[in-house]
């Protein structure tokens, strides 16, 4: 709990820096978990370049874009009532999520060295699954949380295994302190919220 409180204080004082570093760190951690626990590569076969790519993507794209979006969302819909939360969720999931995934997936493909033609084919193949998974995972008690932190691997379907707690906490950790979702993240970190999949 002390670590979470320290994180919340740092987020309140330096929101932009902390959000960017959080996104990069958690995306890197998600890739390490994916390689070691899901793919079972072992330390000798670990692809360090892939992990660094995910860290760079988190720091350079996900953190700034998602952090900026939350600021815009709080400005567009001020308030903390259940109706406000529902409005935010609908705008987030109906408008932002499809656009974000449409930018995120091709960016990952480009960073993986795909040609424009291969990247387009991969986007057409993976985008529907990623968007459906976004809505499917988003059945939490407060609001939807989607899979922008899912390491998108060549040849792996978007609906494949992923370290879900890291995904959800990473998404929620970028929320402003005191928001309903950041309170849910605290409950999740204590293990008192069950993820439904």
C-alpha positions in Angstrom: 0.0 0.0 0.0 2.8 2.4 0.8 4.3 1.8 -2.7 0.9 2.6 -4.3 0.5 5.8 -2.2 4.0 6.9 -3.3 3.1 6.2 -6.9 -0.2 8.2 -6.5 1.8 11.2 -5.0 4.3 11.1 -7.8 1.5 10.9 -10.4 -0.2 13.9 -8.8 3.1 16.0 -8.8 4.5 14.8 -12.2 1.5 13.3 -14.1 3.0 13.4 -17.6 6.4 11.9 -16.7 4.9 9.2 -14.5 2.3 8.2 -17.1 4.9 7.9 -19.8 7.3 5.9 -17.6 4.5 3.7 -16.3 3.3 2.9 -19.8 6.8 2.1 -21.0 7.6 0.0 -17.9 4.4 -2.0 -18.0 4.6 -2.6 -21.7 8.2 -3.9 -21.2 7.1 -6.0 -18.3 4.1 -7.3 -20.3 6.5 -8.4 -23.1 8.9 -10.1 -20.6 5.9 -12.0 -19.1 4.7 -12.9 -22.5 8.1 -14.2 -23.6 8.9 -16.0 -20.4 5.6 -17.3 -19.1 3.4 -17.6 -22.2 5.9 -18.4 -24.9 8.3 -20.1 -22.5 11.4 -18.9 -24.4 13.8 -19.0 -21.4 16.5 -16.4 -20.7 18.8 -17.6 -23.5 16.1 -17.2 -26.2 14.6 -13.9 -24.8 14.3 -11.3 -27.5 15.7 -8.2 -25.8 15.1 -6.0 -28.9 11.4 -6.9 -28.8 11.1 -5.9 -25.2 12.9 -2.6 -25.8 10.6 -1.9 -28.7 7.6 -2.4 -26.4 9.2 -0.1 -23.8 9.8 2.6 -26.5 6.3 2.2 -27.8 4.9 2.7 -24.3 7.0 5.7 -23.6 6.8 7.3 -27.0 3.2 6.5 -28.1 0.9 4.8 -25.5 1.8 6.9 -22.5 1.5 10.3 -24.2 -1.6 9.4 -26.2 -3.6 7.7 -23.5 -2.5 10.3 -20.9 -3.5 13.1 -23.2 -6.8 11.3 -23.9 -7.7 11.1 -20.2 -7.0 14.8 -19.8 -9.3 15.5 -22.7 -11.9 13.2 -21.4 -11.9 14.8 -18.0 -12.2 18.2 -19.7 -15.0 17.1 -22.0 -17.0 15.3 -19.2 -16.1 16.7 -15.8 -17.7 15.0 -12.8 -17.5 11.7 -11.0 -21.1 10.4 -10.9 -22.1 7.1 -12.3 -23.7 8.8 -15.3 -20.5 10.7 -15.9 -18.5 7.5 -15.7 -20.9 5.9 -18.2 -20.6 8.8 -20.6 -16.8 8.6 -20.4 -16.9 4.9 -21.0 -19.1 5.3 -24.0 -16.9 8.0 -25.5 -13.7 6.1 -24.7 -14.9 2.8 -26.1 -17.0 4.1 -28.9 -14.6 6.8 -30.2 -11.1 6.5 -28.8 -10.6 2.7 -28.6 -11.2 2.0 -32.3 -9.0 5.0 -33.4 -6.2 4.0 -30.9 -6.1 0.4 -32.0 -6.2 1.5 -35.6 -3.0 3.5 -35.0 -1.3 1.2 -32.5 -1.4 -2.0 -34.5 0.2 -0.6 -37.7 2.8 1.2 -35.5 3.8 -2.1 -33.9 3.9 -3.7 -37.4 6.2 -0.9 -38.7 8.4 -1.3 -35.7 8.6 -5.0 -36.3 9.8 -4.3 -39.9 6.7 -5.2 -41.8 6.3 -3.7 -45.3 3.4 -1.5 -45.9 1.5 -4.3 -47.7 2.2 -6.8 -45.0 1.3 -4.3 -42.3 -2.0 -3.6 -44.0 -2.8 -7.3 -44.3 -1.9 -7.8 -40.6 -4.1 -4.8 -39.6 -7.1 -6.2 -41.6 -6.6 -9.6 -40.0 -6.0 -8.5 -36.4 -8.0 -5.4 -36.0 -11.5 -7.0 -35.6 -10.2 -9.5 -33.1 -8.4 -6.8 -31.1 -11.5 -4.6 -31.1 -13.8 -7.4 -30.0 -11.3 -8.4 -27.3 -11.2 -4.8 -26.2 -15.0 -4.9 -25.6 -15.0 -8.4 -24.2 -12.2 -7.7 -21.6 -13.9 -4.4 -20.7 -16.6 -6.1 -18.6 -15.2 -4.6 -15.4 -17.4 -3.1 -12.7 -16.3 0.5 -13.3 -15.5 0.9 -17.0 -14.0 -0.8 -20.0 -10.3 -1.4 -20.1 -8.8 -2.4 -23.4 -5.7 -4.1 -24.7 -3.4 -1.5 -26.0 -0.7 -3.2 -23.9 -1.1 -6.6 -25.5 2.2 -7.5 -27.1 1.1 -8.0 -30.7 3.3 -10.8 -32.0 3.8 -12.0 -35.5 1.7 -15.1 -36.1 -0.2 -14.8 -32.8 -3.9 -14.1 -32.9 -5.0 -11.0 -30.9 -7.2 -13.2 -28.8 -4.3 -15.3 -27.6 -3.0 -15.5 -24.1 -1.8 -12.3 -22.4 -0.9 -11.3 -18.9 -4.3 -9.7 -18.1 -3.6 -8.2 -14.7 -0.6 -6.3 -16.1 -2.8 -5.1 -19.0 -5.6 -3.9 -16.9 -3.5 -2.3 -14.1 -1.3 -0.6 -16.8 -4.3 0.9 -18.4 -5.8 2.0 -15.1 -2.5 3.3 -13.7 -2.5 6.1 -16.3 -5.8 7.4 -15.0 -5.9 10.5 -12.8 -5.5 9.9 -9.1 -8.9 9.6 -7.3 -10.8 8.5 -10.4 -13.2 5.6 -10.0 -10.9 3.5 -12.2 -7.8 4.2 -10.2 -9.8 3.1 -7.1 -10.6 -0.1 -8.9 -6.9 -0.6 -9.8 -6.1 -0.3 -6.1 -8.6 -3.1 -5.4 -7.2 -5.1 -8.2 -3.7 -4.7 -6.9 -4.9 -6.1 -3.5 -6.6 -9.0 -5.3 -10.1 -8.1 -4.3 -11.4 -7.7 -7.9 -11.9 -10.7 -10.1 -11.2 -10.3 -13.8 -13.9 -11.8 -16.0 -12.8 -13.3 -19.3 
